[in-house]
């Protein structure tokens, strides 16, 4: 069973990734062991997502006005 705080952290990471890059951690190929390591190190969700995006040169999703 996963820690509730880890679950909340992971939900925040997924929400940010979907918002900005239209992918989540599963789409990005991140596994639970890798993600929990960043969580245990105290990485904030936004900082982790920014680092991951920069490392993998992701292109931010731009929403178009209707």
PAMAR-14069 format. One record per residue (C-alpha): x negated, y negated, z; residue in three letters; residue number from 1. Coordinates in steps of 0.5 Angstrom, whole numbers, m for minus. Layout:
X Y Z ala NUM
...
This chain:
0 0 0 unk 1
m3 m7 m2 unk 2
m3 m13 3 unk 3
2 m18 2 unk 4
m2 m24 2 unk 5
m6 m20 m4 unk 6
1 m19 m7 unk 7
2 m26 m7 unk 8
m5 m28 m9 unk 9
m4 m24 m15 unk 10
3 m27 m17 unk 11
0 m34 m17 unk 12
m5 m31 m21 unk 13
0 m28 m26 unk 14
4 m34 m26 unk 15
m2 m39 m28 unk 16
m4 m34 m33 unk 17
3 m34 m36 unk 18
4 m41 m36 unk 19
m3 m43 m39 unk 20
m5 m37 m44 unk 21
1 m33 m45 unk 22
m2 m27 m42 unk 23
m2 m24 m35 unk 24
m8 m20 m31 unk 25
m5 m13 m34 unk 26
m6 m16 m41 unk 27
m13 m19 m40 unk 28
m15 m12 m38 unk 29
m16 m14 m30 unk 30
m16 m8 m26 unk 31
m14 m8 m18 unk 32
m21 m6 m16 unk 33
m23 m12 m20 unk 34
m18 m17 m18 unk 35
m18 m15 m10 unk 36
m25 m17 m10 unk 37
m24 m24 m12 unk 38
m18 m24 m7 unk 39
m23 m22 m1 unk 40
m28 m27 m3 unk 41
m23 m32 m2 unk 42
m22 m35 m9 unk 43
m16 m39 m10 unk 44
m11 m37 m16 unk 45
m12 m43 m20 unk 46
m20 m43 m19 unk 47
m20 m36 m21 unk 48
m16 m37 m27 unk 49
m20 m43 m29 unk 50
m26 m39 m29 unk 51
m23 m33 m32 unk 52
m21 m37 m38 unk 53
m28 m41 m39 unk 54
m31 m34 m38 unk 55
m27 m31 m44 unk 56
m26 m38 m48 unk 57
m19 m37 m48 unk 58
m15 m42 m51 unk 59
m9 m46 m47 unk 60
m2 m45 m49 unk 61
1 m51 m52 unk 62
9 m52 m51 unk 63
12 m55 m57 unk 64
17 m60 m56 unk 65
24 m58 m58 unk 66
